């Protein structure tokens, strides 16, 4: 029997699977959030978590090992200067998988793979509740004359 051993080949050749995995990990580190199928996300997550663990300690050796997997120099630098230090106090579990539903064409499970400390970008015009409260307090009250 071959239960729970190895990895999911994703019905792809080895070269295709490796290239896809490298591209998706690079995209995950670039955008900190990617939308994909559940099977791909669970495979990409394995590689991403290992690279983030390496990035927690910025050494030449760790950079060279990560550079085998990430070809883009800017993303590699972001991994070691931003993402790694942010995850310094975590012992693992750097990514999360959020279910979105099923894809229209083939009914595949679609998920969002994101870093756990990902923050949604705020719209430029919207103020948060705290900002509104502090703005009200800062306004001087008009005195009746």
C-alpha positions in Angstrom: 0.0 0.0 0.0 1.1 3.6 -0.7 -0.9 5.5 1.9 0.3 8.9 3.0 3.8 8.6 1.6 5.6 11.2 -0.4 3.7 14.0 -2.2 0.9 14.7 -4.6 2.1 14.5 -8.2 -0.8 16.7 -9.3 -1.0 14.8 -12.6 2.1 16.6 -13.9 5.6 15.7 -15.0 8.4 16.3 -12.5 9.7 19.3 -14.4 6.3 20.9 -14.7 5.5 20.3 -11.1 8.8 21.7 -9.9 8.5 24.8 -12.1 4.9 25.4 -11.0 5.8 25.0 -7.4 8.7 27.5 -7.7 6.5 30.0 -9.5 3.7 29.7 -7.0 6.0 30.1 -4.0 7.6 33.2 -5.6 4.1 34.6 -6.2 3.1 33.8 -2.6 6.1 35.8 -1.3 5.6 38.6 -3.7 1.8 39.2 -3.1 1.6 37.4 0.3 -1.7 35.9 -0.9 -2.5 33.7 -3.9 -5.7 32.0 -5.1 -5.4 28.4 -6.4 -6.8 25.0 -6.1 -6.7 23.1 -2.8 -4.4 20.4 -4.0 -1.8 22.9 -5.3 -2.0 25.0 -2.2 -1.3 22.1 0.1 1.8 21.2 -1.9 3.0 24.7 -2.3 2.5 25.3 1.4 5.1 22.6 2.3 7.9 24.4 0.3 6.9 27.9 1.4 7.0 26.9 5.1 10.4 25.4 4.8 11.8 28.5 3.0 10.3 30.8 5.7 12.0 28.7 8.4 15.3 29.2 6.5 14.7 32.9 6.2 14.3 33.4 10.0 18.1 33.2 10.2 19.8 35.4 7.5 23.0 33.5 6.6 24.8 33.1 3.3 24.1 29.3 3.5 20.4 29.8 4.0 20.2 32.4 1.2 22.0 30.0 -1.2 19.6 27.2 -0.4 16.6 29.5 -0.9 18.0 30.9 -4.1 17.9 27.4 -5.6 14.1 27.6 -5.3 13.5 31.4 -5.8 15.1 32.8 -8.9 13.9 36.4 -8.4 16.5 38.4 -6.5 14.0 41.0 -5.2 11.7 38.3 -3.8 14.6 36.5 -2.2 15.7 39.7 -0.5 12.1 40.4 0.6 11.9 36.9 2.1 15.0 37.4 4.2 14.6 41.1 5.2 10.8 41.3 5.7 9.0 38.0 5.9 11.6 36.0 7.9 12.0 38.6 10.7 8.2 39.0 10.9 7.9 35.2 11.6 10.8 35.1 14.1 8.7 34.4 17.1 6.5 31.7 15.4 7.5 28.0 15.6 5.7 27.1 12.4 2.4 27.5 10.7 3.3 30.5 8.6 0.6 30.1 6.1 -3.2 29.6 6.2 -5.6 28.1 3.6 -9.0 29.7 3.3 -11.7 27.9 1.4 -13.6 29.9 -1.3 -15.9 27.3 -2.9 -15.9 25.5 -6.2 -14.6 26.7 -9.6 -17.3 27.1 -12.2 -15.7 25.2 -15.0 -14.5 22.0 -13.4 -15.8 22.2 -9.8 -12.3 22.2 -8.3 -11.9 23.3 -4.7 -10.6 26.9 -4.8 -8.7 28.3 -1.8 -6.7 31.3 -0.8 -3.2 30.5 0.4 -1.8 33.4 2.4 0.7 34.3 5.1 -0.8 34.3 8.5 0.1 38.0 9.2 -1.4 39.2 5.9 -3.4 42.4 6.3 -6.0 43.4 3.7 -5.0 46.7 2.0 -7.2 49.6 3.2 -8.8 51.8 0.7 -7.2 55.3 0.5 -10.4 57.3 1.3 -11.7 55.2 4.1 -10.8 56.1 7.7 -10.8 53.6 10.5 -12.9 54.2 13.6 -9.9 55.0 15.7 -8.8 57.7 13.2 -12.3 59.2 13.2 -12.4 59.4 17.0 -9.0 61.0 17.3 -10.0 63.5 14.6 -13.1 64.5 16.5 -11.1 65.0 19.7 -8.5 67.1 18.0 -11.0 69.6 16.6 -11.4 72.6 18.8 -14.9 73.4 19.9 -16.4 76.7 18.7 -17.1 79.1 21.5 -20.3 81.1 21.4 -19.6 84.8 21.3 
